[in-house]
Amino acid sequence: MSEFVLFYSPGACSLAIHAALEHAGADFEPVRVDLRQKQQLAPDYLRLNPQGRVPTLVVSDVALTETVAIADYLDRRFPAAGLLPKADPARALAQAAIQRLSSDIHPLYRALWITGWFARDPDVHPTMKETAAERLKAFYAELEQRLAEGRWGQGEPTGFLAYYTGVFLRWSAAVAPEGLAPASEALRRRLSEDPAMARVLAREGVSLAGLKRATD
Ligand SMILES: N[C@@H](CCC(=O)N[C@@H](CS)C(=O)NCC(=O)O)C(=O)O
């Protein structure tokens, strides 16, 4: 039996934890939860993760949820893997960028793709989607600037910050179909060639180059 079971959905935010486990050489069993088929709402899965979200990482019969907490756990479980910088301020800066993606940027995609989560009235959905897309575009412009100046974390993003950023570079196609600016594109290419990320992309059947559909 594996030490960990990872519940993931192809191309979802769980991709970052999936890549981190692979990078750390963890002994884990990947289990696919297809969000399109609403498998996250199956009673067996809701017992593990009552919010019906991915990722969930099961370790010793305990279900860990929330990407930020799982990443912190994996960094302590695999200290040699370099998932988070060891020294401050690099560690605090990486944590700040990770937290920003989780609590600030990720919910904007929820507003864009699952707008009804925030407002039942369909009449307000177009303006909510438009606002979310505008804020996301502004974020990608800021990210480009920060990457170019070594200010996304400290220096070149590595470890979990790089993997988690990769998820959002992939999703950027939903709001910026014209493609990524140079520093963001360079990170996307580097991540696509990262051995752990490449294995995980192949297993999930997705690419960092974009989305198959606008709501992927
Ligand atoms: N705060 C959670 C958010 C997880 C989350 O929203 N996951 C999405 C996929 S990217 C999901 O499972 N959505 C399914 C749904 O909301 O029904 C985390 O960072 O782990």
The ligand as an SDF file (V2000), in Angstrom:
LIG
                    3D

 20 19  0  0  0  0  0  0  0  0999 V2000
   -8.9430   26.3020   -1.5390 N   0  0  0  0  0  0  0  0  0  0  0  0
   -8.8820   25.0420   -2.2410 C   0  0  0  0  0  0  0  0  0  0  0  0
   -9.6100   25.1990   -3.5580 C   0  0  0  0  0  0  0  0  0  0  0  0
   -9.6960   23.9000   -4.2920 C   0  0  0  0  0  0  0  0  0  0  0  0
  -10.5990   24.0240   -5.5180 C   0  0  0  0  0  0  0  0  0  0  0  0
  -11.4200   24.9540   -5.6710 O   0  0  0  0  0  0  0  0  0  0  0  0
  -10.4560   23.0560   -6.4350 N   0  0  0  0  0  0  0  0  0  0  0  0
  -11.2700   23.0620   -7.6290 C   0  0  0  0  0  0  0  0  0  0  0  0
  -10.4450   22.5720   -8.8240 C   0  0  0  0  0  0  0  0  0  0  0  0
   -9.1870   23.7030   -9.2890 S   0  0  0  0  0  0  0  0  0  0  0  0
  -12.4140   22.0820   -7.4610 C   0  0  0  0  0  0  0  0  0  0  0  0
  -12.2330   21.0160   -6.9140 O   0  0  0  0  0  0  0  0  0  0  0  0
  -13.6100   22.4550   -7.9500 N   0  0  0  0  0  0  0  0  0  0  0  0
  -14.7330   21.5840   -7.9310 C   0  0  0  0  0  0  0  0  0  0  0  0
  -15.9820   22.2580   -7.4780 C   0  0  0  0  0  0  0  0  0  0  0  0
  -15.9130   23.3690   -6.9460 O   0  0  0  0  0  0  0  0  0  0  0  0
  -17.0410   21.6370   -7.6410 O   0  0  0  0  0  0  0  0  0  0  0  0
   -7.4260   24.6430   -2.4700 C   0  0  0  0  0  0  0  0  0  0  0  0
   -6.6230   25.5470   -2.7310 O   0  0  0  0  0  0  0  0  0  0  0  0
   -7.0840   23.4510   -2.3900 O   0  0  0  0  0  0  0  0  0  0  0  0
  1  2  1  0
  2  3  1  0
  2 18  1  0
  3  4  1  0
  4  5  1  0
  5  6  2  0
  5  7  1  0
  7  8  1  0
  8  9  1  0
  8 11  1  0
  9 10  1  0
 11 12  2  0
 11 13  1  0
 13 14  1  0
 14 15  1  0
 15 16  2  0
 15 17  1  0
 18 19  2  0
 18 20  1  0
M  END
$$$$
